[in-house]
Amino acid sequence: MTDKTEQNPEEETKNKDVAPATESGETEKPSESVEDSEGEKGSPLQQAVKEIVEPFKGLAHTSRSLWGLYISYVLEGMAYFGILTIFGKYLSENVGLSDIHAGWIYSFFTGGITLSMLFLGGVADKIGIRKALLFSLGLMFFGRLSFAVSGTFFPSGGGFASMMFLFIGLGMLLVVIGYGMYQPASYSGVKQFTNEKNAPMAFAMIYGLMNLGAFFSGVLSPIVRNSWNITSVYWVYAGSSVLAFLCVLMVMTARAVRRDTVTDISAKKPEATEDGKMAEKETQASLFTPIFIGSAAIAVIAMGFTIYLIFTAQPGPVDKPLDEYASNLGKISGLLKEMDPKDPEAKPVTEEDFVKISVEMQKIGDRIVAPEVLPEGARADAVAYELVRFIVKEESSFAGGLWSMMSQLRTPVAMDTEESRAVRTQLRALGVAYMSAAYRLVGKFNADVLTRIALQQKLPAEDSIPVPDAIRASIMEMTDVSQSEMFLKLARLTRDIGMESTRLLGPGSLSIQHVLDLEGRLLEETARKVGGGSASGAVAGLLVQRFYSIGIFLIKEVSPVLVSQPQDKTLALNETVLGMYLGNQIGFAFQMKEAGTSAIDVPFVTSLKLFGMRYGGPLGAVIFFTVLLIVLLLRKRPDHPFHNGKFVFFIFILIPVQTLFAHNWLTLPYYIDRAFGGTPVGQNFELFSNFNPILIFFLTPFVAALTVKVAVYKMMMWGTLVMAVPTFLLALPPSPALLLLYILLMTIGEAMWQPRFLQWVAQIAPEGKTGAYMGIAQFPWFLTKVLTGFYSGYFLSKYCPLVGPQNTEMLWFIYGMMALVTPIALIAASRWMSKGMMKART
């Protein structure tokens, strides 16, 4: 790579008529006569308008291939950012992962995409833009199809060990590989189809169009999700991948690509000289020496062994019994299904079938005990294990008693009547009561919190969940006493509403009373375990999950059924409710497994020691040989940009401000959904999360036109500052006005620096290495995604939990301080960086 500050004599002769660059990197124009200059430029106002309009004129002459790339990029932006916006909610609420674990998955997913760019960014240079785009879009279609299959055919969740998560993992792998080729290929395509004059606007346009697609996802996603379910959104995005594939196939034809190519970016073979030898300047030492291959093999094997150790780690103390428990709940669901008379192997269900499962579950419950052998210094919370055992045993008794309900399992109950609506009102209010109890366990509860819960869980057309005065009074009363008294009062309220539902709807609704009786017994047992004190951390955590799960079951699952309108206006309510409840409990089994693990308090030093004993060896090998590979790579590639300390500083110092990009999907959707719950803002969190993309679409071309002559480094300094500072607006109490102002100002900052950075990287790349350079420049972005994903879930659970008191002001203050590191460092290093910055190739 040749830097303009280090030209050889031949290059100096070639450029002798070119004015020298200024300190900021601008090239001074040759002097002109005053009359000519004024005649061309006109008034200052005319010149300002011309600077804005001229770049847009080039869009009218955009080639067919570039338009094909643009359209596919809009569709791909819609799918990519649309999935990122809902992915955390899907992992937490559908798959059954905690906020922390969902953050980890986000981290692996988005970080994996960026890491794959580092290795696959050069594919387009080798096989051509069109082939790389088609292959990558095909992979991403099958990946998103796998996401859709996960929720369609395996909707019951179950955490990491479920089939649902297996298909999500497969989908993530395919998207990671596909997107690792797609984005570098797209930016390489922009360089291939443009020249130096129109490249700035083209890079700004593709960046803006990606964001336009993201905005479309924010409009489309809530419509599809609220009309059907969250899984339907994945089917829509799989369809958009098909459209993007067809767009590249039919618009970017091979003939059009050949015709529209302006800059050849392909990786060419070294040309031979007259004596048959390869040109010396193109010859590079072979990278794949025995030591390089051996180091790569050891690193891959060590990484594979680390992953193996992770997936074969010793299960939690109650994992195996609870897996068997969940399996038996699934068998009960099978017994409740109506027998197919056409199936010759179908057997009538007998009382013995239920008794057999009940006895098996009793035995499983007996195996749930606190572990006797613990790590050094660790302590186990015996009460948490006793509570889990009680739940399993109560569920076994519940299963054994279901035979008595079989005669009324399919008794029709009239829906959407005055009685069913009355029961619905009471069940929804009871759901609010359970959520109120969850809040009480983790923090202060008052009338404002109750109102907020009712707002968060309401339907879009409602002002709030109606809570009858008597139930409201009971809620306020039970949350103002000791925890054990609260459990007993909630148990009485639960049983009363269960009996009232049977009185109003008849024996066809007995399932509701049976379920609520079970929850009442659990509450009474909890009161006995807690006594006059407070629930311990592990017990409180388990109860919070239980109460929130039951609240969702009552409000979101059972209540809508009571006002549904089936064809014959009746419904087999017992069968429907039992099916829902068993599915709910299968998902809750995963939460109990987590409780069994968290009930063991292990000192930090001991945890670190255990981690090192298990993973230290293979992880150490991965780190050592990865560093060795990088050293070998740099030794064999003297023109690699990582040899330039200023280039390395320039791309890595962007990590702090880039965390705000990651928070656009790791934190912002959660924040809007939870801090503005129940309001139009919270109900349409996808739309508000994606205001940034639509603003980027409109702002980026104008900012690019206005600042095309401003040095890249200056744009980076002030752009990152404008992007970071507005974060402190969210450090004030949640306000829709402040949220929108933050998004606007942060977006202006992003439009100032991000497209110019991407353009700069593409233009400094040597011939045939554009895709590879785009991948290299994304490596710090990979680190950003990984690091942000590892801590964002913790901060969410601490400062913006789904249930409990929130302190979002501190959350955003911390993130704002992090982001400020980038502009401060860039400003401090401006004098050093202004000398010897790598310049765009002409």
Secondary structure, DSSP 8 states (H G I E B T S, - for coil): ---GGG--HHHHHHTTTS--B-TTS-B------HHHHHHHH-SHHHHHHHHHHHHHHGGGG--HHHHHHHHHHHHHHHHHHHHHHHHHHIIIIII---HHHHHHHHHHHHHHHHHHHHHHTTHHHHH-HHHHHHHHHHHHHHHHHHHHHHHHH-TT--GGGSHHHHHHHHHHHHHHHHHHHHHHHHHHHHHHT--TTTHHHHHHHHHHHHHHHHHHHHHHHHHHHHHS-HHHHHHHHHHHHHHHHHHHHHHS-HHHHHHH--S--S-----B-TTS-B-GGG----S--HHHHHHHHHHHHHHHHHHHHHHTS---TTHHHHHHHHHHHHHHHHHHS---TT-TT-----HHHHHHHHHHHHHHHHT----SS--TT-EE-HHHHHHHHHHHHHHHHHHHGGGGGGGGTT-EEE-SSHHHHHHHHHHHHHHHHHHHHHHHHHS---HHHHHHHHHHTS-TT-SS----HHHHHHHHHHTTS-HHHHHHHHHHHHHHHHHHHHHHH-GGGHHHHHHHHHHHHHHHHHHHHHTTS---HHHHHHHHHHHHHHHHIIIIIIHHHHT---TTSEEEHHHHHHHHHHHHHHHHHHHHHHHHHHTEE--HHHHHHHHHHHHHHHHHHHHHHHHHHHHHHHHH-TT-GGG-HHHHHHHHTTHHHHHHHHHHHHTHHHHHHHHTTTSHHHHTHHHHHTHHHHHHHHHHHHHHHHTTTS-HHHHHHHHHHHHHGGGGGGGSS--HHHHHHHHHHHHHHHHHHHHHHHHHHHHHS-TT-HHHHHHHHTHHHHHHHHHHHHHHHHHHHHHS-SSS---HHHHHHHHHHHHHHHHHHHHHTHHHHTSS------
